Amino acid sequence: ADDKSGKAPVITVFDHRGCQRGGPDREYKGKKANGPDDEMCVKVQSAKIAVSATTADSVLQQTISTLYRK
């Protein structure tokens, strides 16, 4: 079934290598990598992506014309 919720994954990468904000022991309590990855984080969430009907129609027409171009 098609998902009509308008939601898509939103991926945010936090790169705090070299940042001295309170130290790494204040936020992350899990196992350490013992390298620069200890100062990085990836956040994934589902969010509703809103676009106007005009924009959606334009993208659809461009996609169809590309797919059926001879």
Buried (B, 14 or more C-beta within 10 A) or exposed (E): EEEEEEEEEEEEEEEEEEEEEEEEEEEEEEEEEEEEEBBEEEEEEEEEEEEEEEEEEEEEEEEEEEEEEE
